[in-house]
Amino acid sequence: MDFFKYIHAVGTGVKGNRDLTLQESKEMMEAVLKQEVHSEQIAAFLLGWRLKPETTDEFRGVVEACDGFIKKTLVPNSLELGYPFDGKVNNPFIFPLVAKVLENSGLNLVVVGDDLAPAKAGITLKEVATRMDLSKNVHYFDRAHFFKEMHELTPLRMRLGLRTGLNTIEKLTHVASSEFAITGVFHKPYVKKYVEVFSDRYKQFGLIQGNEGTPELFSKGRLWLVRDGEVEEFIIEPERYGINYTKSWERITIEESLDQTNNPSDEFLKLARLNAAIHLFVAQKANSIDEAYEKLNG
């Protein structure tokens, strides 16, 4: 395969660069996943692609390529939670507590874990999910088992040490064929990209300004909900629900993270209920976050 044409498209500077077509992006990613090209070439492409930067069609082509490798397991009545693979640095994961709140709701939560990817060097979801007992409504999938081709790129990505376009597209795998999904975004411009790439794969799709790029709300933030191609924005303020949780700005250890989840404070439990209410709203099990929160506290 002439992989150089893809490197040339993204790595020759502003005047020489060009966007790949959807089909080219799909073929490029298939070659990368099969590792049919040298690791140096893969790294060169990923770096140039990030700097170019990536387009919606390129992302869609990469997602289509990934679909051909992912081994799916249907989880009915499920909400897929799209977490980054670079982990959390300063705060614990709240999804195990959210799942307990939702145990009697009929909603299953789908989460995916893997070894650490660049660039935050945080505590990974995999470390948490494999070290504690999760509620039966949590369906944890290890990427090494259902998408080994992407998993096997991790050492190369760690040697590169930088975020690439893979960080953007890998959070939502659709491994459980979930009808609903929610993922976190850092910057508002990425809302449009995520909507264009992923929203048509779900009955309803949510994006949230979550803690450390996760779909977990720890403080005032925005939720963008995509319904029938239309994007609606909601501002969510925990204080409005009587929640006064103070998030950490200091690095924590895996032991501290697990302890805070296994022995939560009252405010952390309240925050878990608010996140659970958001999940119910995104999964169309409540007409509003307020309605869901009232039900969960009833």
C-alpha positions as CSV (number, residue, x, y, z in Angstrom):
1,M,0.0,0.0,0.0
2,D,1.2,3.5,-0.8
3,F,0.7,5.0,2.6
4,F,3.0,7.9,1.8
5,K,0.1,9.7,-0.1
6,Y,-1.7,10.0,3.3
7,I,1.4,11.4,5.0
8,H,1.9,13.8,2.1
9,A,-1.7,15.0,2.4
10,V,-1.3,16.0,6.1
11,G,2.4,16.7,6.5
12,T,3.6,19.1,3.8
13,G,2.5,22.4,5.3
14,V,-0.3,24.8,4.9
15,K,0.1,25.2,1.1
16,G,0.6,21.5,0.4
17,N,-1.8,19.9,2.8
18,R,-5.2,18.7,1.7
19,D,-8.2,17.0,3.4
20,L,-8.7,13.3,2.8
21,T,-12.0,12.1,1.4
22,L,-14.2,9.9,3.6
23,Q,-13.2,6.9,1.6
24,E,-9.5,7.7,1.8
25,S,-9.8,8.1,5.6
26,K,-11.5,4.8,5.8
27,E,-8.8,3.0,3.8
28,M,-6.1,4.8,5.8
29,M,-7.5,3.7,9.1
30,E,-8.0,0.2,7.9
31,A,-4.3,0.0,7.1
32,V,-3.3,1.6,10.4
33,L,-5.5,-0.9,12.4
34,K,-4.0,-3.8,10.5
35,Q,-0.6,-2.3,11.0
36,E,0.2,-2.9,7.4
37,V,2.6,0.1,7.4
38,H,5.6,0.9,9.5
39,S,5.0,2.4,13.0
40,E,7.0,5.5,12.0
41,Q,4.6,6.1,9.2
42,I,1.6,5.8,11.5
43,A,3.1,8.2,14.0
44,A,4.0,10.7,11.2
45,F,0.4,10.6,9.9
46,L,-1.2,10.9,13.3
47,L,0.9,14.0,14.2
48,G,0.4,15.7,10.8
49,W,-3.4,14.9,10.9
50,R,-3.7,16.6,14.3
51,L,-1.9,19.7,13.1
52,K,-3.7,20.0,9.8
53,P,-6.4,19.6,11.5
54,E,-9.0,16.8,11.1
55,T,-12.3,17.2,9.2
56,T,-15.7,15.7,9.9
57,D,-15.5,13.5,6.8
58,E,-12.1,12.3,7.9
59,F,-13.5,11.4,11.3
60,R,-16.5,9.7,9.8
61,G,-14.3,7.6,7.5
62,V,-12.1,6.5,10.5
63,V,-15.3,5.6,12.5
64,E,-16.6,3.5,9.6
65,A,-13.2,1.7,9.4
66,C,-13.3,1.0,13.1
67,D,-16.9,-0.4,12.8
68,G,-15.4,-3.2,10.6
69,F,-13.2,-4.4,13.5
70,I,-15.3,-4.0,16.6
71,K,-17.0,-7.2,17.9
72,K,-20.4,-6.1,19.3
73,T,-22.5,-7.4,22.2
74,L,-26.0,-6.1,22.4
75,V,-27.0,-4.5,25.7
76,P,-30.7,-3.6,25.5
77,N,-32.0,-0.4,27.2
78,S,-28.5,1.0,27.5
79,L,-26.8,4.3,27.6
80,E,-23.2,4.4,26.3
81,L,-20.9,6.6,28.3
82,G,-18.0,7.9,26.2
83,Y,-14.9,8.3,28.4
84,P,-11.4,9.4,27.3
85,F,-8.6,6.9,27.7
86,D,-6.1,9.3,29.2
87,G,-7.8,9.0,32.6
88,K,-8.7,11.3,35.4
89,V,-6.0,13.1,37.4
90,N,-7.6,15.1,40.2
91,N,-11.0,13.6,40.9
92,P,-12.6,10.1,41.3
93,F,-14.9,8.4,38.9
94,I,-18.5,8.8,39.8
95,F,-20.1,6.3,37.4
96,P,-20.1,3.4,39.9
97,L,-22.3,5.5,42.3
98,V,-24.5,6.7,39.4
99,A,-25.1,3.1,38.5
100,K,-26.2,2.3,42.0
101,V,-28.7,5.2,41.9
102,L,-30.1,3.8,38.7
103,E,-30.3,0.1,39.7
104,N,-34.1,0.1,39.7
105,S,-34.5,2.4,36.7
106,G,-34.3,-0.2,33.9
107,L,-31.3,1.7,32.4
108,N,-28.1,-0.1,31.7
109,L,-24.8,1.8,31.6
110,V,-22.1,0.8,29.0
111,V,-18.5,1.8,29.7
112,V,-15.3,0.9,27.9
113,G,-11.8,0.7,29.3
114,D,-8.3,0.1,28.1
115,D,-4.6,0.8,29.0
116,L,-3.6,4.4,29.4
117,A,-3.5,6.5,26.2
118,P,-1.9,10.0,25.8
119,A,-1.7,12.6,27.1
120,K,-3.0,13.3,30.7
121,A,-1.4,10.3,32.5
122,G,-4.5,10.0,34.8
123,I,-6.2,7.1,36.5
124,T,-8.0,5.0,33.8
125,L,-11.5,3.8,33.9
126,K,-10.1,0.3,33.4
127,E,-8.2,0.6,36.7
128,V,-11.4,1.5,38.5
129,A,-13.7,-0.9,36.8
130,T,-11.4,-3.9,37.5
131,R,-10.7,-3.1,41.1
132,M,-14.2,-2.7,42.5
133,D,-17.5,-4.5,42.5
134,L,-19.8,-2.8,40.0
135,S,-23.6,-2.9,40.0
136,K,-25.3,-5.4,37.6
137,N,-26.5,-2.5,35.4
138,V,-22.9,-1.6,34.5
139,H,-21.6,-3.4,31.5
140,Y,-17.9,-3.0,31.3
141,F,-16.1,-3.8,28.0
142,D,-12.3,-4.1,27.7
143,R,-11.1,-2.8,24.4
144,A,-8.4,-5.4,24.3
145,H,-11.1,-8.1,23.9
146,F,-13.6,-6.4,21.5
147,F,-11.3,-4.1,19.5
148,K,-7.8,-5.5,19.8
149,E,-6.5,-3.7,16.7
150,M,-7.0,-0.3,18.4
151,H,-5.7,-1.6,21.7
152,E,-2.5,-2.8,20.0
153,L,-1.8,0.8,18.8
154,T,-1.5,2.0,22.4
155,P,2.3,1.4,22.8
156,L,2.9,3.4,19.6
157,R,0.6,6.2,20.8
158,M,2.3,6.3,24.2
159,R,5.7,6.7,22.6
160,L,4.4,9.5,20.5
161,G,3.1,11.0,23.8
162,L,0.6,13.5,22.2
163,R,-3.1,13.7,21.7
164,T,-4.2,12.8,18.1
165,G,-7.4,12.4,16.2
166,L,-7.8,9.0,17.7
167,N,-8.4,10.6,21.1
168,T,-11.5,12.2,19.6
169,I,-13.1,9.3,17.9
170,E,-12.3,6.4,20.2
171,K,-14.5,7.5,23.1
172,L,-17.7,6.2,21.4
173,T,-17.4,2.6,20.0
174,H,-21.1,1.6,19.9
175,V,-19.9,-1.8,21.1
176,A,-23.3,-2.5,22.8
177,S,-25.5,-1.1,20.0
178,S,-26.9,1.3,22.6
179,E,-29.7,3.6,21.5
180,F,-28.5,6.4,23.6
181,A,-25.1,7.9,24.4
182,I,-23.4,10.8,26.2
183,T,-19.8,11.9,26.1
184,G,-17.7,14.7,27.5
185,V,-16.2,17.7,25.6
186,F,-13.6,20.2,26.6
187,H,-14.3,22.9,24.0
188,K,-17.5,24.1,22.5
189,P,-16.2,23.9,18.9
190,Y,-15.9,20.2,19.3
191,V,-19.7,19.9,19.9
192,K,-20.4,20.5,16.2
193,K,-17.8,17.9,15.2
194,Y,-19.2,15.2,17.6
195,V,-22.7,15.9,16.5
196,E,-21.8,15.6,12.8
197,V,-19.8,12.4,13.4
198,F,-21.8,10.5,16.0
199,S,-25.4,11.8,16.4
200,D,-26.9,9.7,13.6
201,R,-25.7,6.5,15.3
202,Y,-28.0,7.0,18.3
203,K,-31.7,7.7,19.0
204,Q,-30.6,10.5,21.2
205,F,-27.1,11.8,21.8
206,G,-25.8,14.1,24.6
207,L,-22.6,16.0,25.1
208,I,-21.6,17.6,28.4
209,Q,-18.9,19.8,29.7
210,G,-17.8,17.1,32.1
211,N,-15.1,16.8,34.7
212,E,-11.7,16.3,33.1
213,G,-13.3,15.6,29.7
214,T,-15.5,12.8,30.9
215,P,-19.4,12.5,30.8
216,E,-19.4,13.3,34.5
217,L,-20.7,16.6,35.7
218,F,-18.9,17.9,38.9
219,S,-19.7,21.6,38.6
220,K,-21.7,24.1,36.6
221,G,-21.6,23.1,32.9
222,R,-23.6,22.7,29.7
223,L,-25.4,19.8,28.2
224,W,-26.0,19.6,24.5
225,L,-28.8,17.2,23.5
226,V,-29.3,16.2,19.9
227,R,-32.8,15.2,18.9
228,D,-33.9,14.7,15.3
229,G,-30.8,16.6,14.1
230,E,-31.5,19.6,16.3
231,V,-29.1,20.7,19.1
232,E,-30.5,22.1,22.3
233,E,-28.4,23.5,25.0
234,F,-29.0,23.3,28.8
235,I,-27.1,24.9,31.6
236,I,-26.8,22.7,34.7
237,E,-25.9,24.2,38.1
238,P,-25.5,21.7,40.9
239,E,-26.0,24.5,43.5
240,R,-29.5,24.8,42.2
241,Y,-30.2,21.2,43.5
242,G,-28.6,22.0,46.9
243,I,-25.3,20.3,45.9
244,N,-22.1,22.0,47.2
245,Y,-19.5,19.5,46.1
246,T,-15.9,21.0,45.9
247,K,-13.9,19.3,43.2
248,S,-10.2,18.7,43.7
249,W,-7.4,20.5,41.8
250,E,-4.7,18.2,43.2
251,R,-3.5,14.9,41.7
252,I,-4.9,11.9,43.5
253,T,-3.8,8.3,43.7
254,I,-5.8,5.2,42.5
255,E,-6.2,4.3,46.2
256,E,-7.7,7.7,47.0
257,S,-9.9,7.6,44.0
258,L,-11.3,4.2,44.9
259,D,-11.8,5.2,48.6
260,Q,-13.8,8.3,47.6
261,T,-16.0,6.2,45.4
262,N,-16.4,3.3,47.9
263,N,-16.9,5.7,50.9
264,P,-18.6,8.7,49.3
265,S,-19.4,11.9,51.2
266,D,-23.0,13.1,51.3
267,E,-22.3,15.8,48.7
268,F,-20.7,13.2,46.4
269,L,-23.8,11.1,46.7
270,K,-26.0,14.1,45.8
271,L,-23.8,14.7,42.8
272,A,-24.2,11.1,41.7
273,R,-28.0,11.5,41.8
274,L,-27.8,14.6,39.6
275,N,-25.6,12.7,37.1
276,A,-28.1,9.9,37.2
277,A,-30.9,12.3,36.5
278,I,-29.0,13.6,33.5
279,H,-28.6,10.1,32.2
280,L,-32.3,9.4,32.5
281,F,-33.1,12.6,30.6
282,V,-30.6,11.7,27.8
283,A,-32.1,8.2,27.7
284,Q,-35.6,9.6,27.3
285,K,-36.8,8.1,30.7
286,A,-37.7,11.6,32.0
287,N,-39.0,14.8,30.4
288,S,-36.5,16.9,32.1
289,I,-33.5,16.8,34.5
290,D,-35.6,18.3,37.2
291,E,-38.3,15.6,36.9
292,A,-35.7,12.8,36.9
293,Y,-33.9,14.3,40.0
294,E,-37.2,14.6,41.9
295,K,-38.0,10.9,41.1
296,L,-34.6,9.8,42.2
297,N,-34.9,11.7,45.5
298,G,-38.5,10.6,46.1
